[in-house]
């Protein structure tokens, strides 16, 4: 117990919460667009959305390094103009976690949007509702269960990411070491007691998050009956 360092837990929760919030902000409009549009462009965007799920984490991390590293145009611009560095920082960990988790948000929410009866949306348009109003006042409330599921999956994926985060953020003690990386370090160093404790903490957090979301869903359903 004396070896227990709570910083990785704090950082992992911070990264997961922030990445999930960003996944919602960015993912909901993308899911809306994919649900209402058709064509080759939509298929291409859908392919890009799914890509982080099938790519090996090291490959995805390498692409992010090339895109955001200090030698890239974006990396040089941010460092020169705003003195912002992304790689080997907590910001890099958040971006990595968001990239690997946002497909779950988009896919789940898109499926929920597609389940909405088109007659409801068409009736709202006939009544003069704008698309923005329809999105926030009709589609979001109807699809809340799918959105909640997407949030849960995104949070869990962000919390447990290892490979991509390690590639982009590295393993700097008290700076970029998340819980999965701390577990790996404990195993490599032969500290199985610490590794078991960290694994137990991660498991309990995941179970707690899923339990709370399931209870929330049941309460909302009960309240609507």
C-alpha positions as CSV (number, residue, x, y, z in Angstrom):
1,X,0.0,0.0,0.0
2,X,2.9,2.3,0.6
3,X,3.8,2.1,-3.1
4,X,0.3,3.3,-4.2
5,X,0.4,6.5,-6.1
6,X,-3.0,8.1,-6.8
7,X,-1.8,10.5,-9.5
8,X,-2.4,7.9,-12.3
9,X,-6.0,7.5,-11.1
10,X,-6.6,11.3,-11.0
11,X,-5.1,11.7,-14.4
12,X,-7.0,8.8,-15.9
13,X,-10.3,10.2,-14.6
14,X,-9.5,13.7,-15.8
15,X,-8.5,12.4,-19.2
16,X,-11.6,10.1,-19.5
17,X,-14.1,12.9,-18.4
18,X,-12.6,15.5,-20.8
19,X,-12.3,13.1,-23.7
20,X,-15.9,11.9,-23.2
21,X,-17.1,15.5,-23.1
22,X,-15.2,16.3,-26.3
23,X,-16.6,13.1,-27.9
24,X,-20.1,14.4,-27.2
25,X,-19.5,17.9,-28.5
26,X,-17.8,16.6,-31.7
27,X,-19.6,13.3,-32.1
28,X,-23.2,14.3,-31.8
29,X,-23.2,16.6,-34.9
30,X,-21.2,14.0,-36.9
31,X,-23.7,11.3,-35.9
32,X,-26.6,13.6,-36.9
33,X,-25.0,14.3,-40.3
34,X,-24.3,10.6,-40.9
35,X,-27.9,9.7,-40.0
36,X,-29.6,12.1,-42.4
37,X,-27.2,12.0,-45.4
38,X,-26.3,9.5,-48.0
39,X,-23.7,9.0,-50.7
40,X,-20.0,8.3,-51.2
41,X,-18.9,11.2,-49.0
42,X,-21.0,9.9,-46.1
43,X,-19.5,6.4,-46.6
44,X,-16.0,7.8,-46.6
45,X,-16.6,9.8,-43.4
46,X,-18.2,6.7,-41.8
47,X,-15.1,4.7,-42.7
48,X,-12.8,7.3,-41.1
49,X,-15.0,7.3,-38.0
50,X,-14.6,3.5,-37.7
51,X,-10.9,3.5,-38.5
52,X,-9.7,4.1,-34.9
53,X,-11.6,0.9,-33.8
54,X,-9.8,-1.4,-36.2
55,X,-6.3,0.2,-36.4
56,X,-3.7,-1.1,-34.0
57,X,-3.2,1.4,-31.2
58,X,0.5,1.9,-32.1
59,X,-0.4,2.7,-35.7
60,X,-3.1,5.2,-34.5
61,X,-0.6,6.7,-32.1
62,X,2.0,7.0,-34.8
63,X,-0.4,8.9,-37.1
64,X,-1.2,11.3,-34.2
65,X,2.5,11.9,-33.6
66,X,3.0,12.7,-37.3
67,X,0.0,15.0,-37.3
68,X,0.6,16.7,-33.9
69,X,4.3,16.3,-33.2
70,X,6.8,19.1,-32.9
71,X,7.9,18.5,-36.5
72,X,4.4,18.7,-38.0
73,X,2.8,21.9,-39.3
74,X,0.2,21.8,-36.6
75,X,2.7,21.1,-33.8
76,X,5.0,23.9,-35.0
77,X,2.2,26.4,-35.4
78,X,0.8,25.7,-31.9
79,X,4.2,25.9,-30.3
80,X,5.3,29.0,-32.1
81,X,2.1,31.0,-31.9
82,X,0.7,29.8,-28.5
83,X,3.6,28.0,-26.8
84,X,1.4,24.9,-26.7
85,X,2.8,21.4,-27.0
86,X,0.6,18.4,-27.4
87,X,2.9,15.3,-27.4
88,X,4.1,14.1,-24.1
89,X,1.6,16.2,-22.2
90,X,-1.8,15.5,-20.5
91,X,-3.4,17.3,-23.5
92,X,-1.9,14.6,-25.7
93,X,-3.4,12.0,-23.5
94,X,-6.8,13.6,-23.8
95,X,-6.6,13.8,-27.6
96,X,-5.5,10.2,-27.8
97,X,-8.3,9.1,-25.6
98,X,-10.8,11.1,-27.5
99,X,-9.7,9.7,-30.9
100,X,-10.0,6.1,-29.7
101,X,-13.4,6.6,-27.9
102,X,-15.3,8.9,-30.3
103,X,-16.3,6.1,-32.7
104,X,-18.4,4.5,-30.0
105,X,-20.2,7.8,-29.4
106,X,-20.8,8.4,-33.1
107,X,-21.9,4.8,-33.9
108,X,-24.2,4.4,-31.0
109,X,-25.8,7.8,-31.4
110,X,-26.2,7.4,-35.1
111,X,-28.1,4.2,-34.6
112,X,-30.4,5.9,-32.1
113,X,-31.0,8.7,-34.6
114,X,-31.9,6.3,-37.4
115,X,-34.4,4.6,-35.1
116,X,-36.5,7.8,-34.9
117,X,-39.7,7.6,-36.9
118,X,-39.2,9.9,-39.9
119,X,-42.9,11.0,-39.7
120,X,-42.1,12.8,-36.4
121,X,-39.3,14.8,-37.9
122,X,-41.3,15.6,-41.1
123,X,-44.2,16.8,-39.0
124,X,-41.9,19.1,-37.0
125,X,-40.6,20.5,-40.3
126,X,-44.2,21.1,-41.6
127,X,-44.9,23.0,-38.4
128,X,-42.0,25.3,-39.1
129,X,-39.4,23.9,-36.7
130,X,-35.8,24.6,-37.8
131,X,-33.3,21.7,-38.1
132,X,-31.4,23.0,-35.1
133,X,-34.6,23.1,-33.1
134,X,-35.5,19.6,-34.3
135,X,-32.1,18.3,-33.3
136,X,-32.1,19.6,-29.7
137,X,-35.9,19.5,-29.0
138,X,-36.9,16.3,-30.7
139,X,-34.0,14.1,-31.7
140,X,-31.9,14.4,-28.6
141,X,-34.8,13.7,-26.1
142,X,-36.0,10.7,-28.2
143,X,-32.5,9.2,-28.6
144,X,-31.3,9.8,-25.0
145,X,-30.8,6.1,-24.3
146,X,-28.5,5.7,-27.3
147,X,-26.6,8.8,-26.3
148,X,-26.2,7.6,-22.7
149,X,-24.9,4.3,-24.0
150,X,-22.4,6.1,-26.2
151,X,-21.3,8.2,-23.3
152,X,-20.7,5.1,-21.2
153,X,-18.8,3.3,-23.9
154,X,-16.7,6.4,-24.7
155,X,-15.9,6.9,-21.0
156,X,-14.9,3.3,-20.5
157,X,-12.8,3.3,-23.7
158,X,-11.1,6.5,-22.7
159,X,-10.4,5.3,-19.2
160,X,-8.8,2.1,-20.4
161,X,-6.7,3.2,-23.4
162,X,-3.1,2.2,-23.3
163,X,-1.3,2.0,-26.6
164,X,-2.4,5.2,-28.3
165,X,-2.0,7.2,-25.1
166,X,1.5,5.8,-24.5
167,X,2.6,6.7,-28.1
168,X,1.3,10.3,-27.9
169,X,1.6,11.2,-24.2
170,X,4.5,8.9,-23.2
171,X,5.1,7.8,-19.6
172,X,6.3,10.7,-17.6
173,X,5.8,10.2,-13.8
174,X,3.4,12.7,-12.2
175,X,2.7,14.1,-15.7
176,X,1.4,11.6,-18.3
177,X,1.2,8.3,-16.5
178,X,-2.4,7.0,-16.6
179,X,-3.7,4.0,-14.8
180,X,-3.2,1.5,-17.6
181,X,0.4,2.6,-18.0
182,X,0.9,2.5,-14.2
183,X,-0.4,-1.1,-14.3
184,X,2.1,-2.0,-17.1
185,X,4.9,-0.4,-15.1
186,X,4.0,-2.3,-12.0
187,X,4.0,-5.6,-13.9
188,X,7.3,-4.8,-15.6
189,X,8.9,-4.0,-12.3
190,X,7.6,-7.2,-10.8
191,X,5.3,-5.5,-8.3
192,X,2.4,-7.8,-8.7
193,X,0.7,-6.6,-5.5
194,X,0.6,-3.0,-6.8
195,X,-0.6,-4.2,-10.2
196,X,-3.4,-6.3,-8.6
197,X,-4.5,-3.3,-6.6
198,X,-4.5,-0.9,-9.6
199,X,-6.4,-3.5,-11.7
200,X,-9.0,-3.8,-8.9
201,X,-9.4,-0.1,-8.7
202,X,-10.0,0.2,-12.5
203,X,-12.4,-2.7,-12.4
204,X,-14.4,-1.2,-9.5
205,X,-14.6,2.2,-11.3
206,X,-15.8,0.6,-14.5
207,X,-18.4,-1.4,-12.7
208,X,-19.6,1.6,-10.8
209,X,-19.9,3.8,-13.9
210,X,-21.9,1.1,-15.7
211,X,-24.1,0.5,-12.7
212,X,-24.9,4.2,-12.3
213,X,-25.8,4.6,-15.9
214,X,-28.0,1.5,-15.8
215,X,-29.8,2.8,-12.7
216,X,-30.2,6.3,-14.4
217,X,-31.8,4.7,-17.5
218,X,-34.2,2.7,-15.3
219,X,-35.2,5.8,-13.3
220,X,-35.8,7.9,-16.4
221,X,-37.9,5.1,-18.0
222,X,-39.9,4.7,-14.8
223,X,-40.4,8.5,-14.6
224,X,-41.9,8.5,-18.1
225,X,-44.3,5.6,-17.5
